[in-house]
Each structure stands twice: as structure tokens, then as C-alpha cells.
Amino acid sequence: MRILVTGATGLIGTQLCRHLLSKGHSLHILTRTPWQTDDAQTKVFQWSPQNMQIDHRALVGVHAIINLAGAKINQRWTAKNKRSILKSRIQSTRLLFDAVKQTNQKPHLINASAIGIYPSDFQRQYTEADAVFSNDFDGEVVRQWEEEAKQFEKLFCKTTILRIGLVLSSKGGAFVPLSLPTRWGFGAWFGNGQQWQSWIHIDDLVGVIDYCLQNKMEGCINATAPNPVCQRDLIQTIAKKVGAPQFLPGIPKFLMSIALGEMHKLVYDSIYAKPERLLDSRFPYQFPEFSACVADLIATYK
């Protein structure tokens, strides 16, 4: 299968590309800064979503598109950064749509999204069937991004939207900044630590993407592990696995609002996103339990 990947140099994209190549797929990679490659299975093409420019050769013979492109959301939410966070997602997805529209192809689109589309709630468990959406900035970004991806359905393309939870990897993302202070006995949760964290091991996330490709799954999918944990349990589990004490109280919200500004809501939100569709289809999780996930990440962390 020939697969077009955007966001290929990010945390998820890097591991995903390695996985797809190992399965014998060929890759077309879209990037703002192309590089030379000697890999016969990989071709690199240039695009500029900001300027709505794309090398149309990237679409030739493509069976699927995996769109992971977008500015990181865990940056201070200034007015400028908010525009960048939103526009980078909308423009990249729209540019792909316009490019596919000019061809006779109907590639399967797998588009990244996030569980931030759901409102923060300490009691509710969300499944893909829930149509209640957050009105906060991150929720609005995700909602608009999904609407843009759904345009591909008008071209009769299979369209999969992955609402991704907290991605845990020993190579970066959330796990490293959480585990480093915890190793030294300075691990702490935010607030009372009762907020739900819907997480997924990066190996399982890559597996989910591959699974959706192979099984032609469509619609919205909660890309999370089946057993979310409270933030307090998350920190305490990491501390236990590294053999470190955990004695610090929760970090007050007002302190993080000073340090992070409006973005501080991300660490206090509670979202329990149940991967009902993956469970119903019997997706084979490698790490369904948080304890085993942490043990694996600690063993592979360098």
C-alpha cells in the first residue's frame, strides 16, 4: 500500500513511519523542509499549508492519507499561538482535500483529532456516540478540525477520525516531563488529582492507526487505552515503578494559571474517553493497563 503521511517527523509520525515501512508499505511524506532519502520505499515532497501550496506528485497512486499535521497545542495560548494552532490544522486538512478533489483517487483518510473535543467532567464516561462538545478553545479547535476532515466524505473517501488521548512514550511527549521529577521524589499531581487521564501507549496508537487501515474503519474513534486513570494514581504509579517517594501535595490551580496562562486548563481537565469502538472490534491492545505501560516506558527510557 502507498501511504501519504503528514506530520511524519513528530513523535507519533516518526514511529508510525518506521512501523509502516516494516510492514512493506511505501511512503509519500509531505513536509515543509524536504530532505534527501536513499530509502527506495520513501519519497519526500514539499508543501506549505500556510501558503496553500502542495506538490501534487505526492498524491500519485496513494491508497491512504494519514494526517498528523498541526502546531503543538501545549504552548502558551497567546492570541498569535491560538491562530497558529487552529490554522495549522484547518489549512493542512483543507489543502489535502483540495488536492484529492483534483484527482480521480479516493484514498482512505485517517485524520488526527483529540479527546479535548469532550467537555471536562469528573463523572461522565464519553464514547464515540456522545455528541456533546467542549466550548473551550481546545474543544473548538478539535471540532473545527473534525469538520474539515469530514469534507472528505463528500469525495466518497473512507474517513477515520482518531480522537487521541494522552500519548505516552519514552521518546518524548507527556511521559518524560512527568517521570523526570517523579524519579527524584518531586512528582505531584494538579489540584486534587481526581481528574481522569485517558492515555494510550504510543505502540498501541501506532497499532490503532494500522488497524484502521487494514480493517477500513470509518467515523470517529476514541484512540485511548481501555483503562483511564486518575491523575493522582498516574503519578503514584510512576513513583512506585521507579522506587521514588511521593510526598508533595497537589499543585494549586492559581499557580499553574500564572505559569501557563489559559493553557493551564489542559492539566486540570478531566476526560474519561472510553474506546468503545476499538473494544467492540476486539483491537489487540499491548498495554491495556497503566501499570504495564509505565513499566515498559521506564525500561526503554534512555
C-alpha positions as CSV (number, residue, x, y, z in Angstrom):
1,M,0.0,0.0,0.0
2,R,1.2,3.5,-0.8
3,I,0.5,5.9,2.1
4,L,0.8,9.6,2.3
5,V,1.9,10.9,5.7
6,T,1.9,14.4,7.1
7,G,3.5,15.2,10.5
8,A,6.0,12.4,9.8
9,T,8.8,14.0,11.8
10,G,6.7,14.3,15.0
11,L,6.7,11.9,18.0
12,I,3.8,9.9,16.5
13,G,4.8,10.3,12.9
14,T,8.3,9.1,13.4
15,Q,7.3,5.8,15.0
16,L,4.4,5.3,12.6
17,C,6.6,5.6,9.5
18,R,9.1,3.1,10.9
19,H,6.2,0.7,11.5
20,L,4.6,1.1,8.1
21,L,7.9,0.6,6.3
22,S,8.5,-2.6,8.4
23,K,5.1,-3.8,7.1
24,G,6.3,-3.3,3.5
25,H,4.3,-0.2,2.7
26,S,5.7,2.6,0.6
27,L,5.5,6.2,2.0
28,H,5.0,9.6,0.5
29,I,5.9,12.2,3.1
30,L,4.7,15.8,2.9
31,T,6.9,18.3,4.8
32,R,7.8,22.0,4.7
33,T,11.5,21.2,4.6
34,P,12.2,18.2,2.3
35,W,15.3,16.0,2.8
36,Q,17.1,13.5,0.7
37,T,16.5,9.8,1.3
38,D,18.1,6.7,-0.1
39,D,15.2,4.6,1.0
40,A,13.5,3.2,-2.1
41,Q,10.3,2.8,-0.1
42,T,10.1,6.5,0.8
43,K,9.6,9.7,-1.3
44,V,9.6,13.1,0.2
45,F,7.6,16.0,-1.1
46,Q,7.2,19.7,-0.2
47,W,4.1,21.5,0.9
48,S,3.2,24.8,2.6
49,P,-0.2,24.7,4.2
50,Q,0.3,28.3,5.3
51,N,0.5,29.4,1.7
52,M,-1.9,26.6,0.5
53,Q,0.9,25.1,-1.7
54,I,1.4,21.4,-2.3
55,D,3.4,19.2,-4.6
56,H,0.7,17.3,-6.3
57,R,3.0,14.4,-7.2
58,A,2.7,13.4,-3.6
59,L,-0.9,12.2,-4.3
60,V,0.0,9.9,-7.2
61,G,-1.0,6.3,-6.6
62,V,-1.8,6.9,-2.9
63,H,-4.2,4.5,-1.2
64,A,-4.4,6.2,2.1
65,I,-3.6,9.6,3.8
66,I,-2.6,9.8,7.5
67,N,-2.8,13.4,8.5
68,L,-1.0,14.2,11.7
69,A,0.0,17.8,10.9
70,G,-0.7,20.6,13.3
71,A,1.1,23.1,15.6
72,K,1.6,21.7,19.2
73,I,-1.3,22.7,21.5
74,N,0.9,22.6,24.6
75,Q,2.3,26.1,24.2
76,R,1.2,29.3,25.8
77,W,-2.2,30.3,24.4
78,T,-1.4,33.8,23.3
79,A,-3.6,35.2,20.5
80,K,-0.9,34.6,18.0
81,N,-0.3,31.0,19.1
82,K,-4.1,30.3,19.1
83,R,-4.3,31.4,15.5
84,S,-1.3,29.1,14.6
85,I,-2.8,26.1,16.5
86,L,-6.1,26.4,14.7
87,K,-4.9,27.5,11.2
88,S,-2.2,24.8,11.0
89,R,-4.9,22.1,11.4
90,I,-7.6,23.6,9.2
91,Q,-5.3,24.8,6.4
92,S,-3.4,21.5,6.2
93,T,-6.5,19.4,6.1
94,R,-8.2,21.7,3.6
95,L,-5.1,21.7,1.3
96,L,-5.2,17.9,1.3
97,F,-8.9,17.9,0.5
98,D,-8.4,20.4,-2.4
99,A,-5.5,18.2,-3.8
100,V,-7.5,15.0,-3.6
101,K,-10.5,16.7,-5.2
102,Q,-8.4,17.4,-8.3
103,T,-7.6,13.7,-8.7
104,N,-9.8,10.7,-9.5
105,Q,-8.5,8.9,-6.4
106,K,-10.4,8.1,-3.3
107,P,-7.8,7.5,-0.6
108,H,-8.7,6.4,2.9
109,L,-8.2,9.4,5.2
110,I,-7.1,8.8,8.7
111,N,-7.1,12.2,10.5
112,A,-5.8,13.0,13.9
113,S,-8.1,14.6,16.4
114,A,-8.2,14.7,20.2
115,I,-10.3,13.8,23.2
116,G,-10.3,17.5,24.1
117,I,-13.4,17.7,22.0
118,Y,-15.3,16.4,25.0
119,P,-16.1,18.8,27.9
120,S,-14.2,18.3,31.2
121,D,-16.3,16.1,33.5
122,F,-15.3,14.2,36.6
123,Q,-18.2,11.8,36.4
124,R,-19.1,11.2,32.8
125,Q,-17.6,8.5,30.6
126,Y,-17.6,9.5,26.9
127,T,-17.9,7.1,24.0
128,E,-17.8,7.9,20.3
129,A,-21.6,8.1,20.3
130,D,-21.7,11.2,22.5
131,A,-22.4,14.4,20.6
132,V,-21.6,16.8,23.4
133,F,-18.6,19.1,22.7
134,S,-16.5,21.4,24.7
135,N,-16.9,25.2,24.1
136,D,-13.3,25.9,25.3
137,F,-10.5,26.8,22.9
138,D,-9.1,23.3,22.6
139,G,-12.5,21.9,22.1
140,E,-13.4,24.4,19.4
141,V,-10.1,23.7,17.6
142,V,-10.8,19.9,17.5
143,R,-14.4,20.4,16.5
144,Q,-13.4,22.6,13.5
145,W,-10.6,20.2,12.6
146,E,-13.0,17.3,12.5
147,E,-15.5,19.2,10.4
148,E,-12.7,19.9,7.9
149,A,-11.7,16.2,7.8
150,K,-15.4,15.2,7.3
151,Q,-15.3,17.0,4.0
152,F,-13.5,14.0,2.5
153,E,-16.8,12.1,2.8
154,K,-18.1,14.3,0.0
155,L,-15.4,12.8,-2.2
156,F,-16.6,9.3,-1.2
157,C,-13.3,8.7,0.6
158,K,-13.3,6.5,3.7
159,T,-12.8,8.9,6.6
160,T,-11.5,7.9,10.0
161,I,-11.1,10.5,12.8
162,L,-8.9,9.4,15.7
163,R,-9.7,11.2,19.0
164,I,-6.3,10.7,20.6
165,G,-5.7,10.7,24.3
166,L,-2.6,11.4,26.3
167,V,0.2,9.7,24.3
168,L,2.8,8.1,26.5
169,S,6.3,7.4,25.0
170,S,9.8,7.1,26.4
171,K,11.0,9.3,23.5
172,G,9.0,12.4,24.4
173,G,5.5,13.7,24.8
174,A,3.9,13.8,28.3
175,F,5.7,10.9,29.9
176,V,9.2,12.3,30.1
177,P,8.3,15.6,31.9
178,L,6.0,13.6,34.2
179,S,8.6,10.9,35.1
180,L,11.7,13.0,35.5
181,P,10.7,15.0,38.6
182,T,9.0,11.9,40.0
183,R,12.2,9.9,39.8
184,W,13.7,12.4,42.2
185,G,10.8,12.4,44.6
186,F,9.2,15.6,43.3
187,G,6.3,14.1,41.5
188,A,3.0,15.9,42.0
189,W,-0.5,15.9,40.5
190,F,-2.5,19.0,39.7
191,G,-5.3,20.1,42.0
192,N,-6.9,17.2,43.9
193,G,-5.6,14.7,41.3
194,Q,-9.0,13.2,40.7
195,Q,-9.3,14.3,37.1
196,W,-9.4,11.4,34.6
197,Q,-6.5,10.9,32.3
198,S,-7.3,9.0,29.1
199,W,-3.9,7.7,28.0
200,I,-2.5,5.4,25.3
201,H,0.9,3.8,24.9
202,I,2.5,5.0,21.6
203,D,2.9,1.4,20.4
204,D,-0.8,0.9,20.8
205,L,-1.6,4.2,19.0
206,V,0.5,3.2,16.0
207,G,-1.2,-0.2,16.2
208,V,-4.6,1.6,16.1
209,I,-3.7,3.5,13.0
210,D,-2.5,0.4,11.3
211,Y,-5.6,-1.5,12.5
212,C,-7.9,1.2,11.0
213,L,-6.0,1.0,7.7
214,Q,-6.3,-2.8,7.5
215,N,-9.9,-3.0,8.6
216,K,-11.1,0.1,6.8
217,M,-12.7,1.5,9.9
218,E,-14.6,4.8,9.4
219,G,-16.0,7.5,11.6
220,C,-14.8,8.8,15.0
221,I,-12.7,6.5,17.2
222,N,-11.5,7.2,20.7
223,A,-7.8,6.3,20.4
224,T,-7.2,5.6,24.1
225,A,-6.4,2.7,26.3
226,P,-9.4,0.9,27.9
227,N,-8.5,1.8,31.5
228,P,-8.1,5.5,32.1
229,V,-6.5,6.5,35.5
230,C,-6.9,9.4,37.8
231,Q,-4.0,11.8,37.7
232,R,-3.1,11.1,41.4
233,D,-2.9,7.4,40.5
234,L,-0.8,8.2,37.4
235,I,1.8,10.0,39.5
236,Q,1.8,7.4,42.3
237,T,2.2,4.5,39.8
238,I,5.2,6.2,38.2
239,A,6.8,6.8,41.6
240,K,6.2,3.2,42.7
241,K,7.7,1.9,39.5
242,V,10.9,4.0,39.8
243,G,11.1,3.4,43.6
244,A,10.8,7.0,44.5
245,P,8.9,8.6,47.4
246,Q,5.8,10.7,46.6
247,F,5.0,13.2,49.3
248,L,4.2,16.5,47.6
249,P,0.6,17.8,47.6
250,G,-1.4,18.7,44.6
251,I,-0.3,21.8,42.7
252,P,-2.9,24.6,43.1
253,K,-4.6,25.9,40.0
254,F,-3.7,29.5,40.6
255,L,0.0,28.7,40.4
256,M,-0.3,27.0,37.1
257,S,-2.6,29.7,35.7
258,I,0.3,32.1,36.4
259,A,2.9,29.8,34.9
260,L,0.9,28.6,31.9
261,G,-1.8,31.2,31.4
262,E,-5.1,29.9,29.8
263,M,-3.4,26.7,28.7
264,H,-3.3,25.5,32.3
265,K,-6.8,24.1,31.9
266,L,-5.3,21.1,30.0
267,V,-3.7,19.7,33.2
268,Y,-6.8,20.2,35.3
269,D,-9.4,18.9,32.8
270,S,-11.0,15.5,33.5
271,I,-11.9,13.5,30.4
272,Y,-12.8,9.8,30.5
273,A,-12.9,8.7,26.9
274,K,-13.8,5.0,26.5
275,P,-12.6,3.4,23.3
276,E,-15.9,1.6,22.8
277,R,-15.4,1.0,19.0
278,L,-11.9,-0.5,19.4
279,L,-13.2,-2.7,22.3
280,D,-16.2,-3.8,20.2
281,S,-13.9,-4.7,17.3
282,R,-11.5,-6.5,19.6
283,F,-8.5,-4.4,18.9
284,P,-5.5,-6.3,20.4
285,Y,-4.0,-3.8,22.9
286,Q,-0.4,-4.4,24.0
287,F,-0.8,-2.2,27.0
288,P,-4.4,-2.0,28.3
289,E,-3.3,-1.4,31.9
290,F,-1.4,1.7,33.0
291,S,1.0,-0.2,35.3
292,A,2.3,-2.3,32.5
293,C,2.6,0.7,30.3
294,V,4.7,2.6,32.8
295,A,6.9,-0.5,33.4
296,D,7.6,-0.7,29.6
297,L,8.3,3.0,29.2
298,I,10.7,3.1,32.2
299,A,12.6,0.0,30.8
300,T,13.0,1.7,27.4
301,Y,13.7,5.2,28.6
302,K,17.2,6.5,27.9
